[in-house]
């Protein structure tokens, strides 16, 4: 069997292109929904165009608020506490050496007192970044495996993934809110007054547009959520590839992924609103459907096989994960 070797540079370029396309799809959907919202309000297709930039301004204001306050809220919800060299020397040392390798400012380091295995990074940019890991991760991973995980999280910082995901999340939330308003307006007819003679003619055309708008309002949140999850999955592949670039050691990350795949504990501080930030999905009941459209992360076996492409090794199946993790 011929094994195709794929470089991390190829993976990075491929995932960046996919993420940009998916982000563009969310922005386009937001603009379309804003236009329909404007049409419901003014009843004129040309004037409805003005609602597209207005909606963009509103989303931008919400995004700025989330960028400057979101990280503190996430760390608080996760019950993470900041640590220093004195308390966690190995962890801080690993973060420092990989931050230097990535040419990044050293982020703040946090520990979550939880026996589950996981980690996440947050912050609006590399100058205001934080990395948090669980106690279970520190106790059960060796230094090379810990380097693989920290490299992955610093890759999210270096690639501005946290900011990227946050902006997509804000747009998705705005789409859901706008779609709900459109659906209610259509169903209850709260905006139908004044559409008669003053807007004359074209009544049939308006009815068709309003019907299409209702369909868009129903489907838009679902589609936006699908795009959000697809964006996040592609960024996870990109972070894995970047971690290999930083550590020059795909095997440490591969073993770390295998160990986390065998961890059955649910992380108490995680929830559906923050699950996409973590190294692996902390909501364990969703891990079995990781290949589903609504999954926040790729399946771990798929991530391992992407790493194995970098070294020209044959792919594995799920039955071999325990062996890689050293459990048999």
Secondary structure, DSSP 8 states (H G I E B T S, - for coil): -------HHHHHHHHHHHHHHHHHHHHHHHHHHHHHHHHHHH--HHHHTHHHHHHHHHHHHHHHHHHHHHHHHHHHHTTEEE--TTT-HHHHHHHHHHHHHTT----EEEEE--SS--EEEE-SSGGG-EEEEEHHHHHHS-HHHHHHHHHHHHHHHHTTHHHHHHHHHHHHHHHHHHHHHHHHHHHHTTT-TT-SGGG-S-HHHHHHHHHHHHHHHHHHHHHHHHHHHHHHHHHHHHHHHHHHHHHS-HHHHHHHHHHHHT-----TT--TTTGGGBSS-S-GGGGGGTTSTT-SS--HHHHHHHHHHHTT-----GGGHHHHTT--
